[in-house]
Amino acid sequence: MTAVGIVGVLASVALVEKAGRKWVIGLSAPLSAAALVVFALVLRVPAAAITMIAVFGFLIEVCIPVLYAYVSELYPTELRASGFGWASSASRVVTGFTPLIFGSLLWPVLGLPLTFTVLAVVVLVAVLWMGAVGPETRGRELDRINPEEAPPSWRRTARLSRLERMKPAAFTYHRVGSVAGALGLLRELGRMPRSSRVAEPGRDDELPTGPP
């Protein structure tokens, strides 16, 4: 099982930038759930059951690394750490209650095949929801993912990131706002022609000539 999982992780690494996050998750998650349903149906046939568990182990290890990457990429930079932390914590809370619900309610009442079928339907609904409303993050700058729906502070962060790439010295003054930042700006201006344009502190849309 561990060896199959390692192969799944390697396949995940190979596919994530070629197929995209949504495609990898959208195919591997339902297929892994379907593998559990088949496992429950062939449980009395040892060779078939072992094969389906191996298939499940491969598919779930394809899905999980991409899922972690995708969830973190959906948050703007200023919220990414806390947002992903909350999402991961909520996942662990639900995971803690799942064995209790599975072992005391679903399995005894529905039986193993139908229990895995119910879980597979839940996974399929989640994947369809992701496909309908989730943006694809492959090959995109993180602060340009769905900027129209981002809060104003996020859109401003994206604008400032573009300014940072174009005007590093001016952006040092922008961000630092200190004596060290101002001195760095003046040193950079000494190396620039008089006609060069720099950003005025506090303004993103005007580029006046000369030092502030």
N, C-alpha and C positions, 0 to 999 in steps of 0.2 A: 504493500500500500504506500509506504514511504517512497520507494523508488518510482512508482507511478506518479506520485505527487510531484516529485522533482521534475519528471518529464513534462508534467502539466505546467509547472512554473516556467520552464524553458520555452514551451510553446506559447505561453502567455506573453513572454518578452518578445518573441518573434512576431506575434500577431498584432500587438497593441498599436504600433505605429503604422502598420500596413492596412489593417482592416478598420481601425478606429475603435474607440472605447465602447460605443453603443452597440456595435455589431458583435464584438467579442462577448460582452455581457448578455446581450439579447439572445445569442445562440447557446452559449455554454450554460447559462443558468437554467433555462427550461429543459435542456437536454440532460443535465445532471439530475434534475427532479424526476424526469421520466426514467432515468436509469434506476432510481430508487424504487419506483413503482414496479418496474420489471423485476428488480431484485426481490421484492416482496412476493411477487407471483411465482418465482422459480426457487423460492427458499428451500424447498425440499430436494432440489437437485444441486448438490454441492458444487460441481464444476461450473454450472451456469450462475449460481449465486456468487461465487468468487469472481467470475468474469465481470458480472455487473457491478460488484463493489469496486473492482479495479477501474471500470469505465467511469463510475461516479467519482472516484478519487482523482482521476485525470481531469475530468471536466470541471470539478469544483476548484481545483488548483489552477486551472486556466482562468476561471472567473474571478476568484477572490483578489489576486493582486491588481487586476484591472479595475475592479470595483473600488478598491481603496484609492487608487490614483484618480479615478473619475470623480468620486465624491469630493475629494480635496480640491480638485480643479474647478468645481462649480462655485466655490466661494471666492469673493474678491480678496485681494491680497491682505487688506487690513483686517479681514475677518477669518482668514483661512485656518489659522491655528485653533482658535476658539470654536469655529463652526465645525471643523472636522472632529475636534475633541468631543463636542456635544453629540454629534452623530454617532461616533464610536461608542460613547458611554451609553447612549440609548440602545444601541445594538447589543451591548453586553447585558443590559438589564433585561431586554426581551429574551436573550439567549439563556439567561438564568432561570426564567420562568418556563421556557419551552419544554424542558424534560418533565416538569411537573404536569403540565397540560397534556403532553404526549403520553406519558406513562399512566396517568390516573384517569384521563378522560377519553382521549381520542382512540388510542389503541384498544383498550378494553371494550369500548362501545362500537367502534367502526371496524375494527380489525386492521391489520397492518397494511394490506394493499389499498384499502379505501382511505386510510389515514395519510399515506404518502400521496395519494391522488388529490386529497384536499390541499395538502401543502404545495403540490405542483400547480394547482389552480391559483393559489395565492401568489406563487412566484411568477406565473404567467401574467397575472393582472399587473403586478409591479413592473414587469418588463414592458408590457404594452403602454403603461403610463409613462415610463421613462422614454420610450420611443416617440410618444406623442408630444411631450412637453420638455424633455431634456435636450439641451444643446450638445452637439458633438464638439469635443474639445481637442481633437487630434490636430496638431500642427498650428494651433492658434495661440496667440499671446494671452496669458491668463486674464489680464485686465481688459481684453477686448472680447471676451466671451459674453454675448448677449448684452452689450452696453446699453441698449435702449431701455431695458428693464432694470438697470442697476440704479442704486441711489445716487443722488448728486455727488456725494463725497467720493464714491467709486469712480464716477465719470471724471471728476477733477483729478483723481490719482492717475487715471489713464492719460489725461492731457499732460500732467506734470512728468510722467514717464517719457513721453515723446520729447518734451522740452529738455529733459535730462540728457537724452542721447544727442540732441542738436547743440546744446549750449552747456557743457559741463561746468565751466567756470561760473557762469551766471547762476546756474542751479545750486552751486555750492553756497553762494550768497543767499539765495532763496531759502534753502533748507536750514543752514546753520544760523544765519542772522546774528553772527557774533563777530568779534574783532578778527579772529582767525579766518573766518570765512571771507570777510571784507578784504583782508590782506591778500588772501589767495586770489580773489577776484582782481585786485589791482595788479598783482604780479602777472596774471594771465593777460590783462588788458595791455600791459607793457609790451607783450609779444605780438599783439594784434595790430593790424592797420587801423588808422583812424576811422575808416569807413565801415569797419565791422560793426555789427549790430548785436546788442546783448539784451537780455530780458531785464525789464525794470522790476525791482522787488515788489511782489504783491499783485503783479499783472501778468496774465498768461497770453493776452491777445495783442499787446503792443510791444514793440521791440525798438525803443528809442535809441538813438546813437549817443555814444559817449558814456562815461561812467555815471552811476547814480549820484 
